Amino acid sequence: QTRFARDRDSLIGADGGWTNLLVLGVKFDERDFEPNPKSGFMAEYFLELSGAYVGSSFDYIRQSLAARGFYTLFDRLTLASRLSFTYTTTDAPFYEKSSMTFFEGRRDALGGIRTARGYLQERFIANGISLLQAEMRYTIGDTLIFGQRFGLQPFMFADVGNVYDTMGDMFTKPRLDEAKVSYGGGIVIPWNLSTLIHVFMGYSDEGASMSINFMHAF
């Protein structure tokens, strides 16, 4: 028996329904180059409202707050980090509690190729999600191949996150001993500077995962 079948009667949204959102957001961004920053800071906040006034079957609110920073040493070694929090009220459908909202879009959480790398996609879901990510990116250089510019950036990363029942628990009861930790590394290939191809392996206490996709995690 699956977890969904076992808990179906207590899950909001188990029978489906319309999920429409009014999204309000604000961003402060001073990164030097958005696709592949080497310096700068970015902070963002989103308020997502769902209710009958936007044709939704569910009444709930989601708030997302994140900050990320970038600093480069020796013109080649970039230190990058992101701290983020998301809270969704309890009356949201269960499948809306498995993502975090950022400027570049919704990201599967907690787990997958953008959040807790090394865990399965949407491995941990809850009303509240916290996430701290850190990376070391080293720029080797660029070369021209058939008129196309390609670069090479090896990187290492570590992600730490957790899930909570209430917004207050994220700050008053962080349960650091239960944090979900993953780590790994790989390479990023900048193609004509702004298109980034990544290949990496992520590891956790539950196994490993490999990703071949586009763009940095943050």
C-alpha positions in Angstrom: 0.0 0.0 0.0 1.3 3.4 -0.9 1.5 6.3 1.5 -1.0 8.2 -0.6 -3.5 5.3 -0.4 -3.0 5.0 3.3 -3.5 8.7 4.1 -5.9 9.6 1.3 -8.9 10.3 3.5 -6.9 12.9 5.5 -5.2 14.6 2.6 -6.5 17.9 1.3 -6.6 17.8 -2.5 -6.6 14.0 -2.8 -9.5 14.3 -5.2 -8.0 17.1 -7.3 -9.4 20.5 -8.0 -8.4 23.9 -9.5 -5.3 25.5 -8.0 -4.9 29.1 -9.2 -2.6 31.7 -7.6 -2.2 35.4 -7.4 1.6 35.9 -7.0 3.1 39.1 -5.6 6.8 39.5 -5.4 9.7 41.9 -4.8 13.4 41.4 -5.6 16.6 43.3 -4.8 19.3 42.2 -7.2 22.9 43.5 -7.5 24.5 40.4 -9.1 27.1 41.2 -11.7 25.8 38.7 -14.3 22.5 36.9 -13.6 23.1 33.5 -15.3 26.6 32.9 -13.8 27.4 35.6 -11.1 30.8 36.0 -9.6 29.9 38.8 -7.1 26.8 40.5 -5.7 23.8 39.9 -3.6 20.1 39.1 -4.2 17.1 39.0 -1.9 13.6 38.1 -2.9 10.1 37.7 -1.3 7.0 36.2 -2.7 3.4 36.1 -1.5 1.1 33.6 -3.2 -2.6 33.8 -2.6 -5.1 31.1 -3.6 -8.9 31.4 -3.2 -12.2 31.5 -4.9 -11.4 35.1 -6.1 -8.9 33.7 -8.5 -11.0 30.6 -9.4 -9.2 28.2 -7.1 -10.8 25.3 -5.2 -8.5 25.9 -2.2 -8.0 28.8 0.2 -4.4 29.1 1.3 -1.3 31.4 1.4 2.3 30.6 0.6 5.2 32.9 1.6 8.8 32.5 0.3 11.9 34.4 1.4 15.4 33.9 0.1 18.8 35.6 0.0 21.8 34.6 -2.0 25.4 36.0 -2.2 28.4 35.6 -4.4 32.1 36.5 -3.8 35.1 35.6 -5.9 38.7 35.1 -4.7 41.8 35.2 -6.9 39.5 36.0 -10.0 38.7 32.3 -10.3 37.2 30.8 -7.1 33.6 31.9 -6.5 31.9 31.2 -3.2 28.1 31.1 -3.5 25.4 30.5 -1.0 21.6 30.7 -0.7 19.4 30.7 2.4 15.6 30.3 1.9 12.4 29.7 3.8 8.9 28.7 2.5 5.8 28.4 4.5 2.4 27.2 3.2 -0.7 27.3 5.3 -2.2 24.0 6.5 -5.3 24.2 4.3 -3.3 23.9 1.0 -3.6 20.7 -1.0 -0.8 18.3 -0.1 0.9 18.5 -3.5 1.4 22.3 -3.1 3.7 21.7 -0.1 6.5 20.1 -2.2 8.0 23.2 -3.8 9.7 26.5 -3.1 9.2 29.7 -5.1 12.1 31.7 -6.4 12.5 34.5 -9.0 13.4 31.9 -11.7 10.3 29.8 -10.9 9.0 27.0 -8.7 11.5 24.5 -7.6 10.8 20.9 -6.3 11.6 20.6 -2.6 12.9 19.2 -0.5 15.0 17.0 -2.8 15.8 17.0 -6.5 18.4 18.8 -8.7 17.8 22.4 -7.4 17.3 22.0 -3.6 18.5 19.0 -1.5 20.7 17.5 -4.2 21.4 13.9 -3.4 17.8 13.1 -2.3 15.0 12.1 -4.6 12.8 14.8 -6.0 10.2 16.0 -3.5 11.6 13.5 -0.9 10.4 15.7 2.1 7.3 17.8 2.0 5.7 19.9 4.7 4.0 23.2 5.5 7.4 24.8 6.3 10.7 24.2 4.5 14.1 25.7 5.2 17.2 25.3 3.0 20.8 26.4 3.2 23.1 25.8 0.1 26.8 26.5 -0.4 29.0 26.1 -3.5 32.6 26.5 -4.5 32.9 27.2 -8.2 36.3 27.4 -9.9 36.7 29.0 -13.3 39.3 27.2 -15.5 38.8 29.3 -18.6 37.2 29.6 -22.0 37.9 28.3 -25.5 36.3 28.8 -29.0 35.0 25.7 -30.8 33.5 26.2 -34.3 32.9 29.8 -33.4 31.1 28.9 -30.1 32.5 30.0 -26.8 32.7 27.2 -24.1 34.0 27.4 -20.6 34.7 24.9 -17.8 33.8 25.3 -14.1 34.3 22.5 -11.7 32.3 22.9 -8.5 31.5 21.4 -5.1 28.3 21.8 -3.1 26.6 21.1 0.2 22.9 21.5 0.9 21.2 21.4 4.4 17.4 21.5 4.8 14.6 20.6 7.0 10.8 20.5 7.1 8.4 21.8 9.8 4.7 21.8 10.7 4.4 25.5 11.5 6.2 28.7 10.6 7.3 29.3 14.1 9.0 25.9 14.3 11.5 26.9 11.6 13.0 29.4 14.1 12.1 28.2 17.6 12.5 24.4 17.0 15.0 24.0 14.1 15.8 20.4 15.0 19.3 20.6 13.7 20.0 17.0 14.6 17.3 16.0 12.1 18.6 18.2 9.2 18.7 16.6 5.8 22.3 16.9 4.5 23.5 16.3 1.0 26.7 17.1 -0.9 28.5 16.4 -4.1 30.2 18.0 -7.1 30.5 18.2 -10.8 31.2 20.6 -13.7 29.4 23.5 -15.3 30.0 24.3 -19.0 29.1 27.9 -19.9 28.1 28.0 -23.5 28.4 31.5 -25.0 28.5 32.8 -21.4 24.8 32.7 -20.6 23.7 29.1 -21.3 25.0 26.8 -18.6 25.2 23.0 -18.9 25.7 21.2 -15.6 26.7 17.6 -14.8 26.9 16.6 -11.2 26.6 13.8 -8.6 24.8 14.4 -5.3 25.0 12.1 -2.3 23.0 11.7 0.9 22.4 9.1 3.6 19.7 7.6 1.3 21.8 7.2 -1.8 23.1 9.2 -4.7 21.7 10.9 -7.8 23.1 12.2 -11.0 21.9 15.3 -13.0 22.6 16.5 -16.5 20.6 19.7 -17.0 20.9 23.4 -17.4 21.9 26.4 -15.2 23.2 26.5 -11.6 20.9 25.4 -8.8 20.9 29.1 -7.7 
